[in-house]
Amino acid sequence: MDLMSITERQKEILDTIIKEYVKTAKPVSSSFLEQKYDFGICPATIRNEMQKLTDDGFLAQPHTSAGRVPTDKGYRLFVNGLIGAKEPESKKDLEFELAKTSGLDDVIRSMQELSKSVASATESLVIGYLSGEGVLWKEGWEEVLRQPEFMQKELMSDFLDYLEYLETDIKRIKPDSDFELFIGRENPYPKGREFSTFSMVFEPAENQEMMFSLIGPKRMAYDKNIALINQVIRLFEEL
């Protein structure tokens, strides 16, 4: 089974597992799906479809008796569906208006405020970088560290190493278009394998280029975050 041959029913089950896992941070079992959702199929078929998704790398089973969690491949299929469909609705809009700026101080101040707003809305860490001046800032520590993944010391250490890697040369994740998303092992640094990174490039003022990156655990609300990022892109387009 590849990304093109997955059936609609398998895709529905995969999407449901991802949404539940994002919400609860707990592996999703077939019995849970049977009780909460009506896929129009018997429990044995649900189990079989989950096993197929696991065998083909879209899901993983952390422990023998545990439920399933999404893999990088599963998240990528889910995200590609969001990007390819109509722009997802955001349950929480950005409460932010990007004012026209002139001086460098105004640009930096405005970008920092935008970073705070995005970090709060996405519960992720936001890194901003103004290339012409070599100015870098981070917002959202409180939000991202609330995520249950950071109760694991090793993951916290990897996160800090990954951030240090990005700070040394943020252009390593410069996107080729409006934005690019790196999921898990798609990240350019091995210590980033448990995280997802949205990266964008804007021109907040004449002769200024800013990189804007959103970073958090792979278990993030991709539908909401993509919608919010599209709002950020529109802010700059309108400016």
N, C-alpha and C positions, 0 to 999 in steps of 0.2 A: 504494500500500500504506500503510495507516495502522496504528495500534497494535492495532486490533481485527481486521484482515484478514490479518495475518501468519500463515503456515501453521505447523503443528506442526513440520514438518521445518526450516523456516527458523528458527524459534525455537530448536530444538535446536542448529543450527549456530551461531547467534548466541551462545547461552549458552556453548557450548564455546569459541568464539573469545575471549569475555570472560574466562573462567576461565584460559585459557592466557596471555592478555595480562597479566592481573593477576599471574600467577605469574612470567612471564619478562621483562616490560616490553619485549618485542620484537613487532613486527607479525607477525601470524599468516598464513601463506600457505596456499593451497589444497593444495599438495603436502605440507605438514606435516600437515594434517588427513587427507589420503588415507592417509599412512603410519601415523599413530597411532590413528585412529578408524575404526570401521566403521559408517557411517550407512546401509548397505544400498543405496547408490546408486553409480553410476559416477563416476569423477573429473570428467568433463565436467559432470555435473549439480551436483556440489559447486561447481565454478567458476561455473556459471550462477546458483546460489542465492546465492553470495557477491556476485556482480555485482548481483543484484536488491536485496540488502540494502544494498549501497553506493549504488545509484541512488536508493533510497528513504530514505537518510539515517541508517540504523542503523549503518553502518560507513563508514570513510574510508580512503583509500589515500594514505599520506604521500608516496610517490614512485611513479613510473610502474611500476617493476619490483618494488616492495615488496609485502609482505603487507598485511593490513587491521588496523585498530585500531577499537575502539568509539567511537562519537560520544556526545554527551550523550543523544541520543534512544535509542541502543542501551542505554546504561547505565540509563536510566529504565525501559525496558521490562523489563530484567533485574531491577531492584530491585522494580518493581511485582509481578513474579511471586513474588519472595521474600516480600514483605509479605502478598500475598494467599493464599499457601500456608500449610501448617503451619509453625510457627516453626522456622527452620533450626537445625540442630545446630551447636554451637560446638566446634571442635577444641581450644579452650583456654578453660577456664572461668576466671572471675575468682577469684583466691585472696584474697578480701576479705570481711570481715564488718562490716557497718555497725552500730556500737555506738550505743545510745541516748545522746543528748547533751542537755545542759541549757544550759550557758553558751555565750556567743558564741565564746570561744576554742576550746571543744571542737568546736563546729560547724565552724569554719574548719579546724581541724587534721584532723578526720575527712574533710572534703571534699577537702582537699589530698591526703590519703593515697589516697582513692578515685580522684582524678584521676591520680595516679602509676600506680595499678594498671591503670586503663583505658588510659592512654597506652602502657604497656608491652605490654599484650595486643593492642592494635590497631595499634601502630606509627604512631600519629598524635599530633598536638598536641591537648591538652585545655585549654580555657579554662573556668574557673569564675567565676561572678559572684554575689555575695550582695547582693541589691538593697537590703535595708534598711540595710546599712552601707556600700554602695558599694565593697566589697572585691572585687578582681579578681586572679586568679592564673592562671599558665600552667604546664603540666607536659608533658614529652614532647619537648623540643627534640632530644635525642640520638636518640630513636626516629624522629621524622619526617624528620630531615635525612639519615638513612641512605638514603632513597629515591632511586633513580637520577635522578629528574626534577630534583632540586636541583643536579645538575651543570651545569644551564643557568643562567647568571647572571641572565638576564632573568626566568626563572620564580622564582628565589629572591627577586629584587627585588619581583615581583608578590605573592609570598606575604607578605613583610614589610609591604607596603602594605595588603594585605587585612586582616592582623591589626591594623594600626594603625586601619584603618577600623572594625573590629569593637570595638576597645577604646574608641573615642570614644562609641559607643552600641551596646552589645551587644544591646539590645532590638530592633534591626533584624531580628534573626533569631529572635525569640521565636516558638515554635510555637503553633499553635492547639489541638493535642491533646497526647498523651503525648510524641511527638517528631515532628520534621519533618526531611526530608532535602533539601538544596539541592545539585543536581548541576550543575557547570559554570556555564553561562549562567543557570541558575536563581538563582544567588547575586545578592544585591541590589547588588553592586559590580562594575564591569567587570574590576577586577584579580583577581577571584575566579573567572574563567572556567575556569581549569585545575584547580580544587579542588572537593572535595565537603565539605559541612558538615552534620553531624548536630547538631540542637539539641533540648534537652530543658529542661523546667522542673519543679522539685521544691519541696517545702516541708520542708526538713531539720529545722526546729524551729518551734515556734509563732510566728506572725507573721513568719516568714522565708521569702523566696522566693529560690531559687537557679536560675540558668541554667547549663546544663552543655552545652558544645559540643565536638564532636570534629571536627577539621579535618585534611585531608590531600589528597594528589593524587587526581584522579578515579580513577586506577588503584589502587583499594583493594579489599580483600576484603570486599565488601558482605555476603555471607552470614555470615561470622564476626562482622563488626561489628554487624549487626542482632541477632544472637543475644546478643552481649555487652551491647548496649544494653538488650535485654529483661531481662537479668539485673540490670542497674542499676535498671531500673524496678521489678522485683520486690523488690529490696532496700529501696527506699523504701516500697513498699506494705506489706511485712512490718513495717517500723519503725512 
